[in-house]
Each structure stands twice: as structure tokens, then as C-alpha cells.
Amino acid sequence: MDRVEFSAMKVGNTIVFLCAVMVTTMMKITMGKGIYGALFIFGDSILDVGTNNHFNDSTARADHQYYGVDYPDSVATGRFSNGYNSADLLARYIADYTYSPPPFLSLVDRSGATFLQEILEGANFASAGSGILIDTGHEKYAREQIQQFSTIRGNISESLGKSAANIFLAMSTYIISVGSNDFFEHQHALSLNQTEPEQLIANLTATYSIHLQSLYDLGARKFALIGIPPLGCCPIERFINLTLLQGDGGCVMAMNDLAQAFHASTESLLQNFSSTNQGVVYSLGNTYNTILNFIDNPRANGFRVVETACCGNGTFNAEKKCERGSKLCVNRDEYLFWDEFHPTQAASRQAALTLAYAEGPEFVTPMNFSSLANVFTYP
């Protein structure tokens, strides 16, 4: 046998061996949902499915009426919605989950076998009030979410073995929504915070990059980022426009300008992040364009009321929080906003469908969330 034939045989045997290893590894990681790993969800109240229920000192909670009025059995689960939220609906559309993976803090009390089975389908770390910077938003929540994921990573590695765990984590999808609270708190603290808008955007982007790098170092490769919506158009901002700013009750354009600037900065961040970290793939949802489209073309998107909250009191139903005794709308599917900040279940559904399936850079780039979830990635 000559050298060429021997080399060909050696290469062929190596390929067979690698394929066998891959099959064995994939059989181990299919303990989760399908062969595409799990869903791990990070961020703020848009994605929180009950994390803050576990914080006795938290003032950002939704485990009371009328939250959850349209959730199965009308249970107030801690979701800032009348029913399902964006985490639930994205999980359904991109990974065929019934609803979002449970909060990490609800899993820690499970027994060993149950805990392992649960985390192999994912976990939700999102916490209402979370932000990126320590002085605008609660940056400690962002750090804690990554620390909690680090704990889960250790459990998965111990169970599957290091190599299989690395593949499993690389194949998983990481959904992130954060930044809105930083802008709201910046606005509310303008008398104390003199940071210029450009510097604020730069600070947020730099810190966001650190958080993404931390997740990458822990094994994340597929990043699905939900961009900042037109914050200035939510009911509380319209109320601020009408009263504090003595305007006409329209959108607060300064807030919308910040949202657009941060989206552009995040897009540049992701381009750089993916070019400097091997194996990274991402999808960035342009939530600004999505929600603004709902506002500008309400009936075409199934809405009738896009300025006033469904649940609350006062002007735009935004002067007081949604709670027992609040004014509650009946036709909730026709409202864009549930309370002074958050979308209704109907709006979350429309937005999730856009993130999951839209084509073209107007709403999502460079691919939609469902395409991202089906990308084969490697450690």
C-alpha cells in the first residue's frame, strides 16, 4: 500500500471516529428540547416570568391583580402583562416551547434529577428593574444573572461532561432584552446626572460588551438581542410630555432619539463582537421600528388604542400603577400597552412573530430569531 492510499485511509478513519463522537455527544445533549440546546433568557421586565417574586424587597413586582388576568386560570405569575409575555411567545415560536423556561430562582429548590432535567431545557434569569449601568438601572441584576448562568453551566458540565456541555451551550440560544431602564432612570435623575447623551450611549455600549463577553466566555455563541423600543411613546412618557414638559401628550422625542442611537450602537457592537469572537452568530431585533409601526398603523396590526394603557388610572391610564381597583379595559387585545410601560399579550405576540419570522433589516438583522435558533454552532 503506497503512502497516498495509507493517508486517505487514515483521514477516512479519523472522519468516522469524529462522526461517532459527534453522534454520541448529540445523543447526550438531546436531553433538552430537540438537538438545538436550550433557551437561556436574560434581561428586564419585558422577559421576566416571575424572578422578582423571589425578592422580598423588590418594588418591581407583578404578582398581584390585574396582572395575569388573561393568563391560564387568571394567575398573576409575575409577568408584566395581562397574559403571556415576550419570553413565552418567543420560546413558543422559535423553539416550540409551551411557554418560557422557568425563573432560575424557582429551580434551585428542585431535587437533583428534576433540576437537571429542567436546566437542560433552559432557564429564565430576567428581572424587572434590571439595567446595564450601576447608576442608571440596577447593574447588579445584570451581574447576578450572569453569575446564576455560571452556576447552571457548572451543573450542565458536571452532568454531560465538559465536551458535551460545551457543544450543548454553543447550540443553545441566548435571548437578551436590556437597556430601557437605564434610559428611564437617566431621565428621572437628570437633575443629578449630568452625563451627556453621547457619553451615556458610549458607557452603556461598553458595559453591554463586557456582559456579552462574559456570556461568550461561559459558552454562549447564539445571541438573540431585542432592541430598545420607542420609549418616548409609552403611556407614562405621554403623561410626562403633557404635564412636566407642557407638551401635547405626544411621544417624548428625546427618549426616542436615545433609543435609536442605542440601537445603532448595539448593531456596531455586535458586528465587532462577532468578528473578534470565533463562532458567534447573532440576531438583533429592531423593536423600535416594530413598535413604531404598530403606533403609526394600528388597525393594520390589529390595534385600536395605542396611546392609553389598558390598566391604570388617570391621564393615559398612566398616573398610577396597574393594581386592584385600577381602571381595566375590556377589549385588551385591541390595546398596545397593558400598563404605563409594558405591552399587552397581543402586542407581545405581534412583536414576537416579527422577531421570529420577519425578513429584511427593517425589523431584524442579519437573520430572524428562528433562523438563528437553527444555526449549527460550535464551541
Salt bridges, closest charged atoms under 4 A:
ASP63 OD2 - ARG61 NH2 2.63
ASP70 OD2 - ARG332 NE 2.54
ASP88 OD2 - ARG79 NE 2.66
GLU118 OE2 - ARG110 NH1 2.71
GLU139 OE1 - ARG143 NH1 2.11
GLU185 OE2 - HIS138 NE2 3.76
GLU307 OE2 - ARG238 NH1 3.92
GLU334 OE1 - ARG304 NE 2.77
ASP339 OD2 - HIS342 ND1 2.96
